[in-house]
Amino acid sequence: MSKAPSRLRQMLLRLLLLGLAAPAIGHAQPPTTPTTQPSLPVAIEVDAGRPMGSLKPMWRFFGADEPNYATMKDGRKLIGELGALKPGEVYFRTHNLLNTGDGTPAFKWGSTDIYTEDHNGKPIYNWTVVDRILDTYLARGVRPYLQLGFMPQALSSAPAETAYQHSWRPGFDYNLISGAWNAPPKDYGKWSELIYQWTLHNIHRYGRPEVERWYFEVWNEPNLPPYWTGAREDFFKLHDYAVAAVRRALPTARVGGPEVAGPDSDFMNAFLAHVSRGTNYATGKVGTPTDFLSFHAKGAPVFVDGHVRMGIAAQLRAADKGFAMVAAVPQLAVKPIVIGENDPEGCAACPGPQNAYRNGTMYSSYTAASFARLWDLADRRKVDLKGALSWSFTFEDQPWFAGYRQLATNGVDLPVLNVFRLFAMLGPERIAATSDHQIGLDRIVAEGVRGSPDVGVLATRGPHGRIAVLVWHYHDDDLPGPDAAVHLSLSGLAGSARSLTRWQVDKTHSNAFTAWRAMGSPASPDAKQYDALETAAKLASVEPPRAVAVSGGRAAIDFTLPRQGVALLTLDPEAPK
């Protein structure tokens, strides 16, 4: 008779924990319990003497719906953190830069009031707010991946009774983001002139050499009704007029598109055909100038049996599909590709138990495992992957660890941002590396990681002979599992010793979320707690640098990597003294 109350108490406790872990907008990572399972032996081999080609830093692209957050206190701080990853080579994309309004941010909304008209219909250009946004980027080492959208109210062809700004908020039907901002222009000549004048203004303000380094693209996900109410051909016309206007102001500007979701085969293939051999709506010539191709790839997490199960396979299949479509068009196959939104799921501001992966180490380990496969898929398809843009930034003045898909909360970095710091330490040359517990590329694209965990490796050679070895321990299911007992064998090393530093992102390293929960999850941390959270958020090494002996070009390192952990081992030629 005593067992039933015990089971009831356990069930109530489980429900309570789940409730605390994933409130309506909280989405905190579900608590995990220490595992008593024996460690998983993993053998990793790295051959520093066997180059495998270049490793392009495609991780250095970020973005968000809300442009005005970038100029606020936490936004400025985070933009600076992103710029520090690779100064001058980090790019930021945002929606809503052409929207009418006073610059007050809201979920999935922003505005700059860049274009209005007087009572005679004469254009009035106002660069004040948009300059403040771009100035914020550039002052912190970040460059614009400039989205030309959305439609200013005075140019919108939407019916007069259509509300301009949407009233969407977390928890609402996603389609409610629609409004008069997503309609085609009622005057393509005025649309073109706006883009021309803005490009000229940017050249005058920032200089031609600077603007030549930007990316210019038109709109967002024009294949989806929430973002575009016109026909497909209307978007092609919008695109052609905008590209012609940019190139009229700056013939050397880098232009591309179409930023489709999916990627949608019918829409993407029609766009590729149009820009490569169709009649240009603006110029009447054959084709549209295209310097890069862009599409979006998203995962599909679900909530099953009380936990989150990620959908890494869905994201990788979408990326591979886009690569294949570009590669199939001879005129475009060599063009650079940017995955303009590359994420575990589709809405950074949307709640739901399936999104309860965002604050903790599920997000960080997923990022390491998925980006590694994007490099592999691009190599297999022989496409030039320049960027995989993470649609994640920050949401200003929201509850701590509110569970949105972001890189920082209230100015404190989340674990996922530290994975990008690890990426930034990788070298430009890939070297041979294998793990006996890494899921094969075909299998992870087809099935994800549903059986044994994915303990994978990627290794590089960098400046001054540095060897960097990235190791991740990932599983689609957000559940406890055994640690990986990693034996790393290295060959092809010069010298008699190396200086080893091991950086790690896991539950107890480089993790402000764990620290916040240990404080009792305060709703308003005081100054001392805030300092402690900032310290916990920093990328951490697990021990001081130490010497590793090299004999006959070989060395061996043993370490433990917890489930959902990501580690970077750097081996420098000079041993510590």
Protein Blocks (a to p, Z undefined) as FASTA:
>chain_A
ZZmmmmmmmmmmmmmmmmmmmgfklopacdddddfbdcddddddddfklcgbjaddfklc
ccdfblmlmmmmklmmmmmmmmmmoghiaccddehklpgcehiacehiacehlaccdfko
pacddfklmmmmmmmmmmnopacddddddddfklpcbdfklcfbdcbdehiafklmgcfk
lgccfblklmmmmmmmmmmmmmmmnopklmmmpccdehjhklbfklocbdfklmmmmmmm
mmmmmmmmmmmbccddehiahiafklmmmmmmmmmmpccfklopgcjddfbdcddddddd
ddeehiacddfklmmmmmmmmmmmmmmmmklmmpccddfbacfbfbfkbgcjklmmmmmm
mlmmmmmmmmmmmmmmmmmnopacfbdcddddbdehiaehklpacfbeehiacfklmmmm
mmmmpcfbdcddddfkbccfklmmmnopakbccddddddddehhiacdddddddfbacdd
dddddddddehiecjbdcdddddddfkgopaklmmmmnopaabdcfklmmmmmmmmpccd
fbdcdddddeehiacddddddehiacdddddfbdcZZ
